[in-house]
Structures are given as structure tokens and as C-alpha cells.
Amino acid sequence: MTAGLALLCTAVLLLHRRIPNGPGRLPSLVETFLPWVGAAVLPLLAIALVRRSATALVAVLLPAVTWVSLFGGTLADKRGTGGDLTVVSHNVGDADPERAGRVLVASGADVIGLEELTDANAPAYERVLAGAYPYHRVDGTVGVWSRRPLRDVRPVPIMAWTRAMRATVETPEGPVVVFVAHLPSVRVRPAEGFATNWRDHAVVRLVDAVREAPERRRILMGDFNGSPDDRGLAPVTSVMRSAQQVAGAGFGFTWPAALPVVRPDQVFTQGVEPVAAWTLPRTGSDHRPVAASVDFRP
């Protein structure tokens, strides 16, 4: 039994891309929580030791070695210093704008993207961020604040109502286009399984807009309701890099904020080099903010 479970964990880690993506979208659910498959190793190891089973002990080594080969590099601290531009993304949810504003300003970000803005909280964020970020725009439930001038600011149509926008940031090193997005939520329902259809359709439209941007330097950030391992985000991860994976430390989990177990909040880059990525302190939202610094090196 122990050896069988160990082999099953190994198979999930190695072969998750081969799970058919039929009704229920089971692969997306598995891939979202894929790092946690490794959590099964310790209890399986304990059982094998208690039973003094050499076969089980050898079998448990397989998922352990596989997990380290897949995620060991993620645990390393790859954060550097410097960078030409720092961005922060935050799904503000029910956060107190005063508290969240202090955290966001203290980050030193040049550009801030906010998701889940409402008619009630958007004016409060405009007020608390105005002193540090003179350039801003809110469209629908998303907004962008910048220390640098903005141009060509407009919504990006990824669904029936506005949950994505783009803005070109003028910097001394040249322009960079920043996209802020909040992809549709996913749900686990008994009849549908892991319901991701709306999100998966929206991400294709979003990536099409990124591809069409005339700027060579591109940053895409927001709440993607999925991790980079989730095949539903393949349209993004096939053309852009996750700043956390390239220049972060650990998994950078952001949700739920009190005890994060997944990372739906992302910063993706193209044409710029991530030099550091990290999470910010809690703000009262159910998401933690994420930050990244990038270099405009050729």
C-alpha cells in the first residue's frame, strides 16, 4: 500500500501533463496544487520506517527525488538587487485602503496594478496613492498607478465587463507596456469539477492583446486564478516568463493571505529581465501583494 501510494505520487509529478483535459478540468486542479504532492512523502516515509519495509523505503525515495528535481530550484533564493523598474500587483478584495496604501507605497514600486476595485473602494485608493503616484487610471475593476507618465491607457476586452487594461509607462530607459488583469474566477463544483472555461477563454484574449502591443518591453501582472504550472495558463507561460520563477525565493504563495497555499497572483515579463520577485505583507485582503523588479538590459 505504501509503495503503491509512493508510485502514484511519482506518476502525478512526472506525468501530470499527460492527464487528459476532459470534462472537469482535473489536470488544472492537480497542476495548481502540484507542489503539495510532495507533502505526501513525509507520512509515507514515516509509515515505511514504522513497518521497517525496505521496499516501501525505496519506493518513497522516488517521489522525493522527483519532487526535488522539479521544485528544488524554486526553493533557492534567486533575488538580485537593482533593476530599472519595480512593479506591484494586488487583488485588494476587502482590504482597508489606508492599510493597503501604506504597504503599497512602502514597497517603493514605480508602477502599481490593482484588481477587484469597486465604486466604493476605488476613490479611497485614488486618495491614498495620489501623493506618491501622480499618474493613474481606473477602468472597470482594475487600475494602474505610476510614478512615471502614462500614455495609451485603455481597457483590454477579455470578457463582457472590464477586468483588464494596458498602459505604456514612459521611463528614462524607454517605454514599457504594462498590462493589469483579473482573470475570471475558477470554481470547484460537483457537477462540473474544476470550472475554468471562462478563465481559459479570457487568457487567450489577453495574450493576443499582449502580442499586439508595439512595445518590445512588456509586463503582465494581476490575479490569474491559476499557477504557472496550470496548463490553462499555457498561452501566457509559452511566451512570457514568471518573475517569481526566474528571480524569486521559494514558491511565493499568496492565497489565502492568512496561510497561503497557492499563487494565483503573478508578474510575467517579456523583453525585460527579472532581477527580483517577492511578496509583500498582508493588507487585509484575502490575497497578498506581489512585487518584481526588472532590468531593461538589451
Helices and strands as residue ranges (DSSP letters): H 2-15, G 16-18, H 26-32, G 34-40, H 41-51, H 54-75, E 85-91, H 97-106, E 111-115, H 122-129, E 135-139, E 142-146, E 150-155, E 164-171, E 174-182, E 187-189, E 193-195, H 197-212, E 218-223, G 231-233, H 234-237, E 241-242, H 243-247, E 265-270, E 273-279, E 290-295
